Amino acid sequence: MNGGGLMIVLIKGAGDLASGVAHRLVKSGFKVVMTEISDPTMVRRTVSYGEAIYQGSMSIDGITAKSVDLGCDFELMWAKKEIPVLVDPDASCIDILHPHVIVDGIIAKKNTGTYKDQAPLTIGLGPGFNAGADVDLVIETMRGHNLGRVICKGFAQPNTGVPGEIGGHSIKRLLKAPAEGIFIASHEIGDHVQEGTVIGRVGNTQVQTEIAGILRGLIKSGITVYKGMKIGDVDPRATKEYCFTISDKARAIAGGVLEAILSFCDEKTLQLEQF
């Protein structure tokens, strides 16, 4: 499957950053398909197309994704500017869809199986990819001066384990599982919280916030978690709208991916109409 006059872009992963990329590419005229695992563990679920796996469909800023299988009419969905989301952890659909571009947006901090020979252009988001070696290009995902930068050779900045600062807070804005078990939420994304608010529990252990703000992200209730796993985040800016719109970080990364694709086409003297 490789017709219709526009490039097919396969995005592995459908969390908030990958979804920001997907949204930008659809708005820019590309045919986008996304792959996920059967039980996604996104934290920012309200801005993640992976939520379509649970709900059947997911709309973000005017672009809708739908959970489908390989028997769906991809061309019809693309004509309606919709995003097919497949449960396909190994991205085996590559052999059927033959995408022009593969974007690894799993954000695993390592390469879990994306290589240059899989498509004419391969792009990795964040650390774990070697631009020019295992993939063609890498996009910087760390907040700061280089966020969204296209890396043609080498690696993105290594994972520090410390999240970027928002509203004067970094590590304290994260919510992590205090134990292994099933997470049960008592609050929802968009709720205002205070320092020490109990937002859920894992087994008999409470999960409490360390700062006041708004609950920007929270893993789906009923998911099995491991101790130390990120299960939510609090935004001290306390602007509810931010919970339901694509973040500045995701938009910067999306811009980097779009630049990478268009630069590749230019270097190869390709016109999109040829595809």
C-alpha positions in Angstrom: 0.0 0.0 0.0 1.8 3.1 -1.2 -0.5 5.2 -3.4 -2.6 8.3 -3.4 0.1 10.8 -4.1 1.3 11.6 -0.6 3.9 10.1 1.7 3.0 7.5 4.3 4.5 8.1 7.7 4.4 5.3 10.3 4.8 6.5 13.9 5.7 3.8 16.4 4.1 4.7 19.8 1.1 6.9 20.4 1.9 8.8 23.6 1.7 12.6 23.9 5.0 13.4 22.1 4.3 10.9 19.2 0.7 12.3 19.0 2.0 15.8 18.7 4.1 14.7 15.8 1.2 12.9 14.2 -1.1 15.9 14.5 1.5 18.2 12.9 2.1 15.8 10.0 -1.6 15.2 9.3 -2.2 19.0 9.3 0.8 19.2 6.8 -0.8 16.8 4.4 0.9 13.5 5.3 -0.8 10.1 5.6 -0.1 9.0 9.1 -0.5 5.6 10.8 0.4 4.8 14.4 1.2 1.6 16.3 0.8 0.8 19.9 0.8 -2.0 22.5 -2.5 -3.6 23.5 -2.5 -1.9 26.9 -0.8 1.5 26.5 0.5 3.2 29.7 0.4 6.9 28.6 0.3 9.4 31.4 -0.9 12.4 29.3 -3.9 10.4 28.1 -6.0 13.4 27.1 -3.5 14.3 24.4 -2.4 10.8 23.3 -3.8 9.0 20.3 -3.0 5.8 22.1 -6.1 6.4 24.1 -8.0 5.2 21.0 -7.0 1.7 21.9 -9.2 2.0 25.0 -12.0 4.3 23.7 -12.2 3.3 20.0 -11.4 6.9 18.9 -9.5 9.9 20.2 -9.7 13.5 19.0 -7.0 16.1 19.8 -7.1 19.7 18.5 -9.4 18.7 15.6 -7.7 15.6 14.4 -9.2 12.2 15.2 -7.5 8.8 15.5 -9.3 5.5 15.5 -8.4 2.0 16.7 -8.4 -0.3 13.6 -6.9 -3.5 12.3 -5.1 -4.2 9.0 -8.4 -4.9 7.3 -9.5 -1.2 7.5 -9.7 1.1 4.5 -6.6 3.2 5.2 -7.0 5.3 2.1 -10.5 6.3 3.1 -9.3 7.3 6.6 -6.4 9.3 5.2 -8.8 11.1 2.8 -10.8 12.2 5.9 -7.5 13.2 7.6 -8.0 10.5 10.2 -5.2 8.5 11.9 -5.4 4.7 12.0 -4.0 3.3 15.3 -3.0 -0.4 15.2 -2.2 -2.7 18.1 1.1 -3.8 16.6 3.9 -3.8 19.1 6.4 -5.2 16.6 5.3 -2.8 13.8 4.8 -5.8 11.5 2.5 -3.6 9.4 5.7 -2.1 7.8 5.8 -5.1 5.4 2.2 -4.3 4.3 2.0 -0.5 4.3 5.6 0.1 3.1 5.8 3.6 4.7 8.2 6.2 3.2 9.1 7.4 6.7 9.2 5.7 10.1 9.3 7.8 13.2 10.1 5.9 16.4 8.2 7.8 19.1 8.1 5.2 21.7 10.4 7.3 24.0 11.9 4.1 25.5 15.3 5.9 26.0 16.7 3.1 23.8 16.3 1.7 20.3 13.7 -1.1 20.6 13.9 -2.1 16.9 14.0 0.8 14.4 16.7 0.7 11.6 17.6 2.4 8.4 16.7 -0.5 6.1 13.1 -0.4 7.2 12.1 2.7 5.1 13.7 5.4 2.9 13.8 7.7 6.0 13.9 6.7 9.6 13.8 9.1 12.5 14.2 8.5 16.2 12.9 10.7 19.0 15.2 11.3 21.9 18.1 9.3 23.4 18.9 5.7 22.3 19.3 6.3 18.6 22.5 6.9 16.7 21.8 9.3 13.7 23.6 8.1 10.6 24.1 4.6 12.0 21.0 2.8 13.2 18.6 5.5 12.0 18.9 8.4 9.6 18.1 11.3 11.9 17.4 11.9 15.5 15.2 14.7 17.1 16.3 16.2 20.4 13.6 15.7 23.1 15.2 17.3 26.2 13.8 20.6 27.2 16.1 23.5 26.7 18.0 25.3 24.0 18.2 22.3 21.6 14.6 21.0 22.0 13.4 19.9 18.5 16.8 20.1 16.9 17.4 17.7 14.0 20.6 15.6 14.6 22.2 14.2 11.5 25.1 12.4 13.2 25.3 11.0 16.7 23.0 11.0 19.7 20.5 13.1 21.4 21.3 14.2 25.0 21.3 11.3 27.3 18.4 10.7 29.7 19.2 12.3 33.1 16.1 10.9 34.9 15.3 14.4 35.9 12.3 16.0 34.1 12.5 19.5 32.6 11.4 22.3 34.9 7.9 23.7 34.6 6.7 26.5 36.8 9.8 26.3 38.9 9.4 22.5 39.7 11.1 19.5 38.2 11.2 16.1 39.9 8.5 17.0 42.5 5.9 17.4 39.8 6.1 13.7 38.9 3.9 11.1 40.4 5.5 7.6 40.7 4.1 4.3 41.8 5.1 3.6 45.4 4.8 -0.1 45.0 4.1 -2.9 42.5 0.4 -3.6 41.9 -2.7 -2.3 40.3 -3.2 1.5 40.2 -6.7 2.7 41.2 -7.3 6.4 40.6 -9.4 8.6 42.8 -8.9 11.8 40.8 -9.1 12.7 37.1 -6.9 14.6 34.7 -7.8 18.3 35.0 -8.5 18.2 38.7 -6.9 20.8 40.9 -4.7 19.4 43.7 -2.9 20.6 46.7 0.4 19.4 48.2 -0.3 16.0 49.8 -3.5 15.3 47.9 -4.2 11.6 47.6 -4.9 11.0 43.9 -5.1 7.2 44.0 -3.5 4.1 45.4 -1.5 1.1 44.4 -2.8 -1.8 46.5 -3.0 -0.4 50.0 -0.4 2.3 49.4 -1.6 5.9 48.7 -0.2 8.0 45.9 0.2 11.7 47.0 1.1 14.9 45.2 4.2 16.8 46.3 3.2 20.1 44.9 0.0 22.1 44.3 -1.4 22.6 40.8 -3.5 20.7 38.3 -3.4 17.0 37.5 -2.0 17.2 33.9 -1.4 13.5 33.4 -2.6 10.3 35.1 -2.2 6.7 34.0 -5.4 4.8 33.3 -7.0 3.3 36.4 -6.7 -0.4 36.6 -3.3 -0.6 35.0 -0.6 -2.9 36.6 2.4 -0.8 37.5 5.9 -1.4 39.0 7.5 0.5 41.8 9.0 3.8 40.6 7.0 3.8 37.4 5.8 7.2 36.3 2.0 7.3 36.7 1.2 11.0 36.6 2.3 14.6 36.7 1.2 17.8 38.3 1.4 21.2 36.4 2.1 24.0 38.9 0.8 26.5 36.4 -2.7 25.2 37.1 -4.1 26.1 33.7 -6.7 23.5 32.9 -6.5 24.1 29.2 -2.9 22.7 29.1 -4.3 19.3 30.1 -6.2 19.0 26.9 -4.0 20.6 24.3 -0.7 19.6 22.7 2.3 20.8 24.7 5.0 23.3 23.7 7.5 20.4 23.9 5.5 18.1 21.7 5.0 20.9 19.1 8.7 21.7 19.1 9.5 18.0 18.5 6.9 17.8 15.8 8.4 20.8 14.1 11.8 19.0 14.1 10.2 15.9 12.5 8.5 17.9 9.8 11.8 19.7 9.1 13.6 16.4 8.9 11.2 15.0 6.4 11.1 18.0 4.2 14.9 18.4 4.3 15.3 14.8 3.3 13.0 15.2 0.3 14.9 18.3 -0.7 18.3 16.6 -0.5 17.1 13.7 -2.5 15.5 16.1 -5.0 12.1 14.4 -4.4 8.8 16.0 -4.8 5.9 14.8 -2.6 3.8 14.3 -5.8 6.1 11.5 -6.8 5.0 9.3 -4.0 
